[in-house]
Amino acid sequence: MTGRGIDQIMPHPCAPELHEDYARSAIEYLAMAESRNGAIPRSVEPAYIWGDALAEFDRVRPAARIINLETSVTVSEDYAAKGINYRMNPANLGCIAAAKIDCCVLANNHVLDWGRSGLDETVHSLRSADIPTAGAGSDATEAWHPCIIEREWGRVLVFACAAGDSGVPNDWAATASTSGVALLENFSDDAAAQLTARIRAMRQQSDIAVLSIHWGGNWGYPIPSAHRQFAHALIDHGAIDLIYGHSSHHRKAIEVYGNKPILYGCGDFINDYEGIGGYEKFRPELVLLYFVGVDPVTHELASVEMAPFKTCRFRLERAGRSDAQWLANEWNREGKSGGTGVRLDRSDRLHLEWEQRG
């Protein structure tokens, strides 16, 4: 983040659901990736997976680095019968710490893949590593509580929730006495009003409020009308400065509504399925690092810069000019209906251009 506002970094580790080539273990993912791009070293430093992205962190120096961590962090064997279950060993948390992440969002459809014991260990492991969380917890109060990022100029509040249309079972919802995720009941006006009330109860006038929301399916560019209406309602209520959406494995359009950005689907950033086929038309190997600037006085959008990368051997490499141009063409095609497009600069970074709406 710069002194002017939020330069928010939002990588999205995620999982492939569901394809006939999905792996039964991480070892199979490794073999598939090597068949695509060559040998992957077996012993690496924790920062290996971030690759060239670390230089972008250093260049921009963001004050709030936020990711959706779409896995459990546990050795639990409480296997949930849901088809695909993800976990990482707590001993590997150094790979998250290496990027100096300020907030791990846990409101998604994989954080309870290994039961509530797995969720408890996930939250405990992250906090023991000094990595704050949002979107899940020991009860509803903790799950809905924002991650508070304090800086010299003020605070960033990261609220996080998930929706059932992303594959989160209803019984994963945190309650007054049960651990779980912050789960939206629906996208109704009442749900928007309830969420607005939660946010206002925590937000101070100078705070910049971010909503991380896990919604929708994994593939396809169309934005559900319910998502759009819900996002507009939250902004109309004056609750949120930035909506950070995820679940789709590829990039979806950005809309600027009421001078506030709505990132409907940021796509994945780091994952371990680069050898899986079937969705080549979306170019899922191309990923973006988002830097979102919000004016700290007006709380309106100032800028969105996107740095493109390509996944290769489980590591992020800077995308070349032709790949960056492909992404620019994709953005300009998909963003047209929402009044947004991008400009590609000489360094192959994408800059959002928008019409004011709402």
N, C-alpha and C positions, 0 to 999 in steps of 0.2 A: 504494500500500500504506500502511496505517496502522501505527502502532507495535505494534498487537496481532497482526499477521500479514499474510498475503497478501491484498491487494485486487488481484486479477489481472485485467488487461484483455486480452480475447482477441478482437480483430476477426479475421475470416477472409475475406480476399479470395479469390475462387474463380472458377470458370468453368462455363458451362452445358453439360452433357454429357448427352445429345446431343439436339438438337431440330431439327426441320426448318427453323426460322427462324434458326438460328445464322448468325453473320456470317462473311465471309471476311477481314475486316480490321477494325481499330479504327474506321475511318471509317464503316463500315456500322453498327457498334454505336452510334456517335454519332447517325447519322441515325434509327435506330430509337428511341433514347431521346428525341430531340427530337420525334418524331411522337407520343410518349406525353405528355410533360410540358412541351414548349416549348423555346425556344432556349437553348443552353448557351454561355456566353462562351468565346471561343477563346483568350484570354490570361488566366490566373488565377495567383494565388500558390500555391505548393506546398501550403499548408494548406487550400486550397479544398475538397478532397474530404472532409475530416474534418468540416467544417461545425460543427454544434452539439455534436458529440462532444467537442471541445476544452474546452468549458466543464465537461463532466462530468469530464474528466481533472483540471482545476483544482479542482473541488469535492472530489473524493475524494483526490487526490494519491497515487496508487498508487506503490508502490515497485517493482513488476514489471509492465511492460507487454509482453505477449507476443502475437505474431500468427503465424498460419500464412500465409506468403507463397506463394500458389499460382500462381507464374509464374516464369519465368527472367528474369534481369536481364542482358541481353546483346545484342550486335549480330551474334552468330554466325549463319551461314547453313546450319549443319549440321542441316538439317530432318529430324526424326524422322517417319517415315510412320505416324502414329497418328490422323489425322482432325482433331484440334483441337490447335493449337500456340500457346502463349502466351509472350509476352516483353514486357518493358518496357525502354526505353533506359536505360542507366546514368545518363544525364544527368538523368533524372527522379527520382532517388533522394531528392531533397529532399522529395517528398511523403510518404515514410516517416519521414524525419528530423524532419519538422514535428511529429509526434506523440510524439517522444522515446521511440521504441520501444527496449526493452531486449533483446529477443530476437526474431529472425526464424526461425521454424521452416521448414525446407526439405524435410522428409520428406513428399513428396506426389507426385501423379501428373502434375505439369506442370513440375517443376524441371529435367528433362532433355529438355524438348521440342525443344531446339536442340543436342542432343548433349552429350558430355562437355566439349567446349570451351566450350559455353554454360554448363554447370554451373560450370566453373572460373572463368569470368568473373563469374558470379553471386556466388559466394562471395567472390572478390577485390573486386568492386565494393562489396558490402555492408560488408565489413571495412574497406575504404578509407574508407568513410563513417562509420566508428565504430559500425556496427550489427552486434552479435554475432549468430551463427547457431548452429543446432543441427539435427541430423538428416541432414546431407549433408556430404561432404568429399572430400579427395584419396584417402582409403583408409578401410577399415572402422574403424580406430582413431579417426580424426577424425570420421567420420560418427556413431559411437555416443557420442562424448564429449559430455557435457552442456554447455550454456551456463551459466556460473557468474555469478550476479548477486550482488555483494557489497554489503551495507548495514551500517550501524553496529551493528545488532542481530544480524547473522548473514548467512547465504547462502541464496539460492534456487537450486536446481539444476534446470535444464530439460532433461530427457531427451526425445528425439523419435525416432519411428519411424513407418513406414508399413506397411500390409498389402496383400497382393496383391488382396484383394477390393475395393479402392478404385481399381483400374485401373493399379497400378504393375507394369510388366513385370519378370519375374525378372532379366533381364539389366541392370536398373538398380541392382541391389544393389551396394553398395561391398564390395570384397574387400581382402585384404592388399596387393594391388598395383594395384588399380583404383579410380578415383573412383566415387562413386555415393551412393545414399541408404541410411540404416539401414532395412533391410527385414526384417520378421518373416517367418519361414518358414511359420508357422501360428499357431493359437491354442491349442496343446496345453499340457498341464501342464509338459512339458519346456521349451517356449518361454518360459513364464512363469518357470520356475526359472532359465533362462539369463539372462533380462532382469533378474531379481531380483539375480543374482550381479553383473551389470554395474553395477547401481545401488549395491549395497552396497560395491563396490570403490571408489567415488568419494564416497559419502555419509558425512558426519560426523554425530554424534548430534544436533547442534543444527540441521542443515540442514533446510529444507523442500524436499521433492522433488516435482516436477511431471512428469507424463508426458503429452506431446503425442502423439496417435496419429491417423493418417489412416486411416480404415477405413470399409468399407461403401459403399453406393451413394449416389446423389445425391438421390433422392426417396423418400418413404414414411416413416411414423412407426414401424413395428415395429422393435424392437431385436433383432438376431440373438442367439440363445441363446449362440453361441460368443463374441460380444463380451462379454456379461454374465458368462459363466463366466471368461473371461480376466481381466477387470477385477477380479472377486472374488478370483481366485487371487493377483493382484499385491498386493491389499490384505491378504489373509490372510497372505502372506509378510512383511508389514511393510515393504514396499519403498517405497511411494508414498503421498503425502498428498493428491494431487489428480490426477485423470485428466481431461484436456482432449481430447475427441474432436471430430473434424471430417471432413468430406467431403460430408455432406448439405447441400443448399443452403438448407434451412429448419431451424427449431429442432426438436430432439428432446428427450425427457424427461431429467431429472436424477434420479439415484438417490443416496441416502446409505446407504452400506454400511460397517459397521464404523466409523461416525462420520467417514467420508471421502467426499467428493463425487465422483461419476462423471458428468461432462457428456458424454453419449453423442454428441451432435451439436449444436454451437453455431450452426450455420447460417452463411451468409455475412454479412459486415459491409460491406465495400466491394467493389464489382465494377462492370463497365461493360456490363451487359446488361439495363437496366431496361425496354427496349422489347420484350424477348422474351416471347412468350405461350406458353400451353399448360399452365401449372402454377398458374393463378390461385387454386385452392382452398387452396394452401399460403401465400398472401400473401407471396411471397418479397421483396417490396419493404419489408416490415417486418423490421427487424433489431434485435439486442440487443447491448448492451455489458455484459459480465459482470464484476462485482466480487466476487471470492471471498475471504472472510476465513477464514484458518486460524489457530487459536490457536498462538502460537510455543512454548508450553511443552508442551501436550498433543498438539499436531499434529492436533487434531480440528477439524472444520468449525465455524466460529463463525457465518457468515452468507453468504448469496448475495443480492446485489442486482443487478437487471437494469434498465438504462435503455433504453427503446425509442426507435427512430428510424425514419424513413421515407426511402427513397432517392428523391431528386427532382433531376433535372438533374445527375447524377453527384455529388451532395452529400448529406450526412446532415442531415436536419431532425428536430427533436424531434417524435415522434408525438403526435397529439392524444388526447384522452380516449377516444374511441370506438375508435381503433386499439389503444390500450393495453388496453382492456377485451377486445377480440377476442383479443389475445395472452394475457391472463389466462385467458380461457375455454379457449383452446387448451391452455395449460399444465395447467389443472386437469383437463381431459379426458384428456390423454396421460400425465400424471404419476400418475394414480390407481393404476395397477397397480404402480407402484414406490414407493408410499407418500409421494408428494410433491405439493404444490400451491403456489399463490402467493397473496399478498395484494397488492392494488393500493393504493398510498398516495395521498395528496392531490396529490402531485407527478407522478403517473402513472408511478411507478417500481414494479417488481415485486419482491417479497421472497419468497424461497423458504421454505416451511414443510415439515417432513418428519417422518416416523416413523423411529425408529432400527431399522436392519436389520443382520443379520450379527453 
